[in-house]
Amino acid sequence: MDFLFFVLNFVLTLTLPVHCGKILVFPHEGSHWINMNVLIEELHARGHHITVLRALDSWYIAEESPHYVSITLPVLLGGDDEFYHTFISKQLQIRRQGHSAWTRFKLDMSLKDKFSEMHQKICELVIYIIEKDPALIDRLEKTGYDVMLTDPANGGGVVLAHYLHLPLVLNVRWTVHGEAHFGMAPSPLSYVPFPLSQLTDRMTFIQRTYNLLFYTVRLYLYKRIVGPHYRALCARYFHPHLDYFELFQAADIWLMRVDFVFEFPRPTMPNIIYVGGFQCKPAKRLPADLEDFVQTSGDHGVIVMSLGTLVGQLPLDIAEEIAAAFAELPQKVILRYTGERPSALANNTLLVKWFPQNDLLGHPKTRLFVSHGGTNGIFEAIYHGVPIVGLPLVFDQDDNLSKMRSRGVAKVVDIATIDRRSFKEALHEVLRDPSYRRRMQKLSQLHRDTPLKPLESAIFWTEFVMRHKGAAHLRTEAYKMPWYSYYSVDVVGFLMCVVLLTVFVVFNIIRCLCCRCVKRKKKQD
Amino acid sequence: MDFLFFVLNFVLTLTLPVHCGKILVFPHEGSHWINMNVLIEELHARGHHITVLRALDSWYIAEESPHYVSITLPVLLGGDDEFYHTFISKQLQIRRQGHSAWTRFKLDMSLKDKFSEMHQKICELVIYIIEKDPALIDRLEKTGYDVMLTDPANGGGVVLAHYLHLPLVLNVRWTVHGEAHFGMAPSPLSYVPFPLSQLTDRMTFIQRTYNLLFYTVRLYLYKRIVGPHYRALCARYFHPHLDYFELFQAADIWLMRVDFVFEFPRPTMPNIIYVGGFQCKPAKRLPADLEDFVQTSGDHGVIVMSLGTLVGQLPLDIAEEIAAAFAELPQKVILRYTGERPSALANNTLLVKWFPQNDLLGHPKTRLFVSHGGTNGIFEAIYHGVPIVGLPLVFDQDDNLSKMRSRGVAKVVDIATIDRRSFKEALHEVLRDPSYRRRMQKLSQLHRDTPLKPLESAIFWTEFVMRHKGAAHLRTEAYKMPWYSYYSVDVVGFLMCVVLLTVFVVFNIIRCLCCRCVKRKKKQD
């Protein structure tokens, strides 16, 4: 009886919410929302009450959901698929005309006005919440939220948490200053490749120089783009000289959407919790038609291809080359594609507008994933142990795939020069060389072999912050020091002065003594 | 039925060994063994086969145990209680004669010959294993151990693991170069106080200067003391120019015997697992006589005092002062003491040669712990939420207690100047000011609120290394870089040269052009 009681108690402890709290969520739009929503659903399942702040024209964030209550703010953020589609097409065009590091850099920088505008609008949204609707801010203040959960790719949630004096949990990969680690953990540029650099943790002298230079330039640009907006916002509500980035660094817990089968080993901080791949789960049974198609592949198996939610199609000539390469394979291919059907498409390829990617990647017949290199897709491939042929297009995709390539689990094809031959060669290499699959399955084992699943970990630490009203004991406040103190420049300078002064005094004493000796000797002579 | 199967399966997964492996243990003597033994017992309970290497005169490590098989090596390490007792008496004597930081430093340094001798003997022990008994090294090589578990306070296990090509797990707080973090994680001396400094993470300019200076001097001394022995050993078996400390840095997992309710927040690395307090467990029922004594304390409760396993007694005059202070309290006192019974001892104080410290600290009537400040005792006090009056004597005890003092959970009394009045005042302050207990109970909550208990975590990661034959993906190899590359000195130097050269060239071109203009003008004139 005692044993049964123990077992039931144990199971209950694991399944019942520890503490039902109130969570305020300030999300970031686009694919970031997909990750945030996974967290929200799980927190809701554990009995927490969740309020999501959204703009009138929110693009991914639904107004109604069984998992949260939303507050729609009458502010337009102006985010839409259209802009990004045009941007991606332009990127693709420039890439195909040949691209140096400098061209890619300029290309990224062409986004800066859009980003600046986005941050400006986010600040307007925060101002609306605090000033324009007294009933709203009153409601937010009086509800007694336990925590603010936000994605700091924009700073709205961070500033609002500070205004409302709420503990802060970040669901994060990027802050407004770029990759999140760089904002709060020591990141020696000698072995920590700067994000988007496509470098590894083992760099040559030239690569280290490039790493340091480009990181410095990028950080300067990020600060130029976002700084004015958040500085003005902080001056309005807090202190005219407050460094807005301190508010980010003051976050209690950073739920970092990577782990070390993806990221290279690097210094970290006690309040960083790695939750990379928290959206992955065991594959469910496929819909009957897909399952039938997959089963027809026999021993050759299936290739799954998707270029992410943003990119449904490619320029027709590229699509034709890809289709032609697929047509020559004995494998079956399932291709998520919304564009015009390429004429070279053979019977072995199934074109669909949408597919259950996680379930397909987890199917035992899946041999290969052709991916654009978004982190969500990469983590699903790692989780299910499926090697990758990468077709990176924009943003961090080149960098993500270069990480996978350096681990020997992916082959990357340049979209600028792709043709049926090069694409088929890449597919052949990954399909025929068993080391790709073996290494990916090893990565999968390492990724899955954790004492706590990434999603459980994310929930535990969010609830931890709610239970203890923060996590101050895990968070250094060293970021408040001026840089010359942080890097001990003042201390080293002081010690050098002391040494120089000592040398100078000793030298002069010796000189004086020598002079006197010489004078005395002269007198004696 | 399905549910019952699930529950049973789940419970079995948690209780059955995941993988029964073979573990080679190279322990460190003295109180370090107590911690190692906790790990060994748990690993044995999970079905692993453990072999412990010990010297002929091993001091704490028993030859026979139900938990491990020992291999006794016919080498004398010369470690014994006697030396440390004499050393501690001497320390106490010097402390009482007044002590500056410099005196304390000199005192610590007086240990250096003993430490040098210890490391020399450890190296002889390794040489014995590898060279003197071919059957032994053959046995070790052929047994097929899955991992070497060692405490790197000496380097024997680290070198042997490298020789036997075994994955390496460190059960660690100190390496041969001092506190373990400093050997492998970035440790900015501007906010990471150097161990033994009694500083916090918020330092004044003078404190930061002291921190940097003393750390540099200490590191130099550590290297002087241990360097020659391990360098010679590595030259003998590996490579004449191998930096022996790289072998430590190559460890797969560092089971660090602290956590962040004890340590100040600071940078860490992905392969550091915090297991501070892994020896703590819920209190068991006290023996009848102790329980009866505790119950007589009524609402006043009990004070528990111990000065650690090494120090059973104090100079009689100090003991008399302490006994006299206790005599004036309404609380009952349980004192672990092996020396002469002080005449001032009153009826409220029970003198015992040994007591179950964890069970006493966990008793609901315990109000206060008078402790020398060893980490084991401090973690037990944190675990059970009992505030501390500290009487630090030697080693890291001052530093440990200063950490607790900075968190407002301990009052520290200087053994050099202690008398009944000052000691009683300290006891009164901690007993009467409820904030000490409240803060300690908050620390206790934070310490206990982890997704995995520290001991489970230690076991998980040891088994992880066994399962995957290492943890290379969590371990940076940046330590292999030369210092000037690690700190980007070469890159910054190169960039400065480029800038200077550019300035020089541009300046000269402009000068030439100006000269020509002037000449032409002169000609025209």
HADDOCK unambig.tbl for C-alpha pairs under 7 A between the chains (distance, minus, plus):
assign (segid A and resid 185 and name CA) (segid B and resid 267 and name CA) 6.72 0.50 0.50
assign (segid A and resid 190 and name CA) (segid B and resid 485 and name CA) 6.51 0.50 0.50
assign (segid A and resid 190 and name CA) (segid B and resid 486 and name CA) 5.43 0.50 0.50
assign (segid A and resid 190 and name CA) (segid B and resid 487 and name CA) 6.78 0.50 0.50
assign (segid A and resid 190 and name CA) (segid B and resid 488 and name CA) 5.83 0.50 0.50
assign (segid A and resid 191 and name CA) (segid B and resid 478 and name CA) 6.39 0.50 0.50
assign (segid A and resid 209 and name CA) (segid B and resid 491 and name CA) 5.62 0.50 0.50
assign (segid A and resid 260 and name CA) (segid B and resid 473 and name CA) 6.18 0.50 0.50
assign (segid A and resid 260 and name CA) (segid B and resid 474 and name CA) 6.22 0.50 0.50
assign (segid A and resid 261 and name CA) (segid B and resid 473 and name CA) 6.41 0.50 0.50
assign (segid A and resid 265 and name CA) (segid B and resid 270 and name CA) 6.61 0.50 0.50
assign (segid A and resid 265 and name CA) (segid B and resid 473 and name CA) 6.55 0.50 0.50
assign (segid A and resid 265 and name CA) (segid B and resid 474 and name CA) 5.38 0.50 0.50
assign (segid A and resid 265 and name CA) (segid B and resid 475 and name CA) 5.82 0.50 0.50
assign (segid A and resid 265 and name CA) (segid B and resid 476 and name CA) 5.10 0.50 0.50
assign (segid A and resid 266 and name CA) (segid B and resid 269 and name CA) 6.54 0.50 0.50
assign (segid A and resid 266 and name CA) (segid B and resid 476 and name CA) 6.37 0.50 0.50
assign (segid A and resid 267 and name CA) (segid B and resid 185 and name CA) 6.72 0.50 0.50
assign (segid A and resid 267 and name CA) (segid B and resid 267 and name CA) 6.50 0.50 0.50
assign (segid A and resid 267 and name CA) (segid B and resid 268 and name CA) 5.80 0.50 0.50
assign (segid A and resid 267 and name CA) (segid B and resid 269 and name CA) 4.83 0.50 0.50
assign (segid A and resid 267 and name CA) (segid B and resid 270 and name CA) 7.00 0.50 0.50
assign (segid A and resid 268 and name CA) (segid B and resid 267 and name CA) 5.80 0.50 0.50
assign (segid A and resid 268 and name CA) (segid B and resid 268 and name CA) 5.32 0.50 0.50
assign (segid A and resid 268 and name CA) (segid B and resid 269 and name CA) 5.55 0.50 0.50
assign (segid A and resid 268 and name CA) (segid B and resid 270 and name CA) 6.78 0.50 0.50
assign (segid A and resid 269 and name CA) (segid B and resid 266 and name CA) 6.53 0.50 0.50
assign (segid A and resid 269 and name CA) (segid B and resid 267 and name CA) 4.83 0.50 0.50
assign (segid A and resid 269 and name CA) (segid B and resid 268 and name CA) 5.55 0.50 0.50
assign (segid A and resid 270 and name CA) (segid B and resid 265 and name CA) 6.61 0.50 0.50
assign (segid A and resid 270 and name CA) (segid B and resid 267 and name CA) 6.99 0.50 0.50
assign (segid A and resid 270 and name CA) (segid B and resid 268 and name CA) 6.78 0.50 0.50
assign (segid A and resid 451 and name CA) (segid B and resid 460 and name CA) 6.93 0.50 0.50
assign (segid A and resid 460 and name CA) (segid B and resid 451 and name CA) 6.91 0.50 0.50
assign (segid A and resid 473 and name CA) (segid B and resid 260 and name CA) 6.17 0.50 0.50
assign (segid A and resid 473 and name CA) (segid B and resid 261 and name CA) 6.39 0.50 0.50
assign (segid A and resid 473 and name CA) (segid B and resid 265 and name CA) 6.55 0.50 0.50
assign (segid A and resid 474 and name CA) (segid B and resid 260 and name CA) 6.22 0.50 0.50
assign (segid A and resid 474 and name CA) (segid B and resid 265 and name CA) 5.39 0.50 0.50
assign (segid A and resid 475 and name CA) (segid B and resid 265 and name CA) 5.82 0.50 0.50
assign (segid A and resid 476 and name CA) (segid B and resid 265 and name CA) 5.11 0.50 0.50
assign (segid A and resid 476 and name CA) (segid B and resid 266 and name CA) 6.38 0.50 0.50
assign (segid A and resid 478 and name CA) (segid B and resid 191 and name CA) 6.40 0.50 0.50
assign (segid A and resid 485 and name CA) (segid B and resid 190 and name CA) 6.53 0.50 0.50
assign (segid A and resid 486 and name CA) (segid B and resid 190 and name CA) 5.44 0.50 0.50
assign (segid A and resid 487 and name CA) (segid B and resid 190 and name CA) 6.79 0.50 0.50
assign (segid A and resid 488 and name CA) (segid B and resid 190 and name CA) 5.85 0.50 0.50
assign (segid A and resid 491 and name CA) (segid B and resid 209 and name CA) 5.63 0.50 0.50
